[in-house]
């Protein structure tokens, strides 16, 4: 049975009158997941769409203005689509479900075309740019992504990389970033080299563990199939049959980024991720991320994806915080 016919069978939306719609979801497990524990998801949707919701059995009655009812019904359709595809509903899916494009329609069809299935969860694109990014990660040899925190640059790249490793399409995954302190001096760090650089690479570990589980990832690291190393360790190497990610590239110089990109070998992909607004170098002008984007923008083999605050998929406040700082920066320049 196709996903479309399955959706039509499970979800029935009826207009009762100008201010009322009734929605039936004929799958108890799906309904429970969409409603959330103690109906918290429906309560959140009720607040976000400015409607009144009445939930009984497998029936959801929604009352409100016509436009708000449309937003609510589109949100429910999105959540049903998401559950059919991934068998899960996550907290941030609720906020995502009410986002609309300029035509006031959900753009979920394009998003759902880009799915990354990992042992623990299925990862979908949560914005148009994320969909473009996942497509680029699968199809291009070199990918450069720029944008603020919370847009999924590292998370999605790690997802695709390790999935390719699990499918034995590559031999190794290499995760790297400059060992630069984030605006503060940490002083001497005890331990061997791995213990010294691990704090800088912790976000990459977090993504690996969330998607694939600590035991499985630790075994891959121990066997060398997954390598996590500072950028300085990349010099002189040729990366064959691997997927290499340079994270926090805004803290790498133009020369370092060039060095990383020229490591590419046969059957390899290289990804450069960074946020130009969060440079931690003492001399911020030394950052090579934006410079490298301008230098390489005409290479057909390289795909550049630029995210902005609208692509943030963390807590909704993250997007507002980023926008506030951008507005302040604009005001300071004027």
C-alpha positions in Angstrom: 0.0 0.0 0.0 1.4 3.4 -1.0 2.0 6.1 1.6 -0.7 8.3 0.0 -3.4 5.6 0.2 -2.3 4.8 3.7 -2.7 8.4 4.7 -6.2 8.6 3.1 -7.2 5.5 5.0 -5.9 6.6 8.4 -6.8 10.3 8.3 -10.3 11.6 7.7 -11.0 15.4 7.9 -14.5 16.7 7.7 -15.8 20.2 7.8 -18.8 20.5 10.1 -19.4 24.2 9.6 -17.5 27.4 9.0 -16.0 27.3 12.5 -15.7 23.6 13.1 -13.8 20.6 11.7 -13.7 17.0 12.8 -10.6 14.8 12.4 -10.5 11.0 12.8 -7.2 9.1 13.0 -7.9 5.4 12.6 -4.7 4.1 14.1 -4.6 4.0 17.9 -0.8 4.0 18.3 -0.4 6.9 15.9 -3.2 8.8 17.7 -1.5 8.3 21.1 1.8 9.5 19.7 0.3 12.5 18.0 -1.7 13.5 21.1 1.3 13.0 23.4 1.4 12.1 27.1 -1.6 13.6 28.9 -2.6 15.2 25.5 0.3 17.7 25.8 0.9 17.8 22.0 -2.7 18.6 21.2 -2.7 21.2 24.0 0.4 22.8 22.4 -1.2 22.8 19.0 -4.4 24.3 20.5 -2.3 27.2 21.9 -0.2 27.7 18.7 -3.2 27.6 16.3 -5.5 29.7 18.6 -8.2 27.1 18.4 -10.3 25.1 20.8 -9.8 21.3 20.7 -12.0 18.6 22.0 -10.5 15.1 22.0 -12.5 11.9 22.5 -11.8 8.3 21.3 -10.2 8.6 17.9 -12.0 11.9 17.1 -10.6 15.4 17.4 -13.0 18.3 17.1 -11.4 21.7 16.5 -13.3 25.0 16.7 -11.9 28.4 15.6 -11.5 30.9 12.8 -11.4 29.4 9.3 -7.7 30.2 8.8 -6.8 28.8 12.2 -8.7 25.6 11.4 -6.8 25.3 8.1 -3.5 25.6 10.0 -4.6 23.0 12.5 -5.7 20.5 9.8 -2.4 21.0 7.9 -0.5 20.4 11.1 -2.3 17.2 11.8 -1.7 16.0 8.3 2.0 16.7 8.7 2.2 14.8 12.0 0.4 11.8 10.4 2.8 11.9 7.4 5.7 12.1 9.9 4.5 9.1 11.9 3.9 7.0 8.8 7.4 7.7 7.7 9.4 7.4 11.0 7.0 5.8 13.5 7.7 8.6 16.0 6.5 12.1 16.9 9.1 14.3 18.6 8.6 17.4 20.6 9.9 19.8 17.9 7.6 18.2 15.3 4.7 20.1 16.9 6.3 23.5 16.2 7.4 22.3 12.8 3.9 21.2 11.9 2.5 24.7 11.9 5.2 26.3 9.8 3.9 27.4 6.5 5.5 28.5 3.3 4.7 31.7 1.4 1.7 30.0 -0.2 0.4 29.1 3.2 0.9 25.4 2.5 3.1 22.9 4.2 6.2 22.1 2.3 6.5 18.6 3.9 6.4 16.7 0.6 9.9 17.9 -0.3 11.2 17.4 3.2 10.0 13.8 3.4 11.8 12.9 0.3 15.1 13.3 2.2 15.1 10.7 5.0 18.1 9.3 6.8 17.3 6.0 8.6 19.6 5.2 11.5 19.4 2.3 14.0 17.7 4.5 16.6 15.6 6.9 14.6 14.7 8.2 11.2 15.9 11.7 10.6 13.9 13.9 8.2 14.6 17.4 6.7 12.9 20.0 8.8 13.2 22.8 6.4 13.7 23.4 2.6 17.3 24.2 3.2 17.8 21.0 5.3 16.2 19.0 2.4 18.7 20.6 0.0 21.5 19.9 2.4 20.7 16.2 2.8 20.4 15.9 -1.0 23.8 17.5 -1.4 25.4 15.3 1.3 24.2 12.2 -0.7 25.1 13.5 -4.2 28.1 15.9 -4.0 31.8 15.2 -3.2 32.4 18.4 -1.4 29.7 20.3 0.6 30.1 23.6 2.5 27.4 24.7 4.8 27.2 28.0 6.6 24.6 29.2 9.1 23.7 29.7 12.8 23.6 27.2 15.6 20.7 24.8 15.6 20.2 24.4 11.9 21.4 20.8 11.8 24.7 21.3 9.9 26.7 18.8 12.0 23.8 16.5 13.1 22.7 15.8 9.5 26.2 15.4 8.2 27.1 12.9 10.9 23.8 11.1 10.2 24.6 10.6 6.5 28.2 9.8 7.1 27.7 7.0 9.7 24.7 5.6 7.7 27.0 5.2 4.7 29.6 3.5 7.0 26.9 1.1 8.3 25.9 0.3 4.7 29.6 -0.4 3.9 29.6 2.2 1.1 32.7 3.8 2.7 35.4 2.4 5.0 35.8 5.3 7.5 34.2 8.4 8.9 36.5 11.2 10.0 35.2 13.9 12.2 37.4 16.9 12.8 37.4 20.5 14.1 39.9 23.2 15.1 40.9 22.9 18.7 40.0 26.5 19.5 38.5 27.6 22.9 35.1 29.2 22.7 35.9 32.7 24.0 37.7 31.7 27.2 41.1 30.3 28.2 40.8 26.8 29.6 44.5 26.5 30.5 46.3 23.2 30.8 44.2 20.1 30.2 45.3 16.8 31.8 45.5 13.4 30.1 46.8 12.0 26.8 46.1 13.6 23.4 42.7 12.0 23.0 41.6 13.3 26.5 42.9 16.8 25.6 41.0 17.1 22.4 37.8 15.3 23.3 36.2 18.3 25.0 36.4 20.2 21.8 34.8 17.3 19.9 32.0 16.5 22.3 29.1 17.8 20.1 30.1 15.3 17.5 30.1 12.5 20.0 26.7 13.6 21.2 25.3 13.3 17.6 26.9 9.9 17.1 25.5 8.5 20.4 22.0 9.8 19.9 21.7 8.3 16.4 23.6 5.0 16.8 24.0 4.2 20.5 27.2 4.5 22.6 28.2 0.8 22.5 28.1 0.6 18.7 29.9 3.9 18.2 32.6 3.1 20.8 33.3 -0.1 18.9 33.6 1.7 15.6 36.0 4.3 17.2 38.1 1.5 18.8 38.4 -0.3 15.4 39.3 3.0 13.7 36.2 3.0 11.4 35.2 6.3 13.1 38.1 8.7 13.8 37.7 11.9 15.7 40.7 14.2 15.5 41.7 17.9 15.6 42.2 19.6 12.3 45.9 19.8 12.7 46.1 16.0 12.4 44.8 16.1 8.8 47.9 17.5 7.2 49.8 15.2 4.9 47.0 12.6 4.6 45.0 11.4 1.6 41.4 10.5 2.5 40.2 7.5 0.4 36.9 5.7 0.8 35.8 7.9 3.6 33.4 10.7 4.7 35.2 13.5 6.4 33.5 16.4 8.3 35.2 19.6 9.4 33.0 21.1 12.0 33.3 24.7 13.5 35.2 25.7 10.3 34.7 29.4 11.2 37.6 28.8 13.6 39.9 27.5 10.8 42.0 29.8 8.6 41.8 29.9 4.8 45.0 27.9 4.6 43.7 25.2 7.0 40.4 24.8 5.0 42.4 24.6 1.8 44.6 21.9 3.5 41.5 19.9 4.6 39.8 20.1 1.2 42.9 19.0 -0.7 43.0 15.8 1.3 40.1 14.4 -0.8 40.8 11.0 -2.4 39.0 8.3 -4.3 35.4 7.6 -3.3 35.4 10.2 -0.6 33.2 13.1 0.5 34.3 16.2 2.4 32.0 18.5 4.4 32.9 21.9 5.8 30.4 23.3 8.4 30.6 26.6 10.3 28.8 29.6 11.7 30.5 32.9 10.5 28.8 34.7 13.4 30.6 32.6 16.1 34.3 33.1 15.4 36.5 32.3 18.4 39.9 33.1 16.9 41.7 35.9 18.7 42.1 37.7 15.3 38.6 37.2 13.8 39.9 38.3 10.4 41.9 35.1 10.1 38.7 33.0 9.8 38.8 31.4 6.4 35.2 30.1 6.1 33.6 33.0 4.3 36.7 33.6 2.3 36.8 30.0 1.1 33.1 30.1 0.1 33.8 33.1 -2.2 36.9 31.4 -3.6 35.2 28.1 -4.3 31.7 29.2 -5.2 32.1 28.6 -9.0 33.3 25.0 -8.6 30.5 22.8 -10.0 31.6 19.8 -7.9 31.1 21.8 -4.7 27.7 22.5 -3.2 27.2 25.5 -0.9 24.2 25.6 1.5 23.6 28.7 3.5 21.2 28.5 6.4 19.6 31.3 8.4 17.5 31.7 11.6 14.4 30.4 9.8 16.1 27.0 9.5 16.8 26.6 13.3 15.3 23.4 14.6 16.2 23.6 18.3 14.0 25.4 20.8 11.9 28.1 19.1 13.7 30.7 21.2 17.0 29.9 19.5 15.7 31.4 16.2 14.4 34.5 18.0 17.7 35.0 19.9 19.7 34.7 16.6 17.4 37.2 14.9 17.7 39.6 17.9 21.6 39.6 17.7 21.4 40.0 13.9 19.2 43.0 14.3 21.5 44.5 16.9 24.5 44.0 14.5 22.5 45.8 11.7 21.6 48.6 14.0 25.2 49.1 15.2 26.4 49.4 11.6 23.7 51.9 10.6 
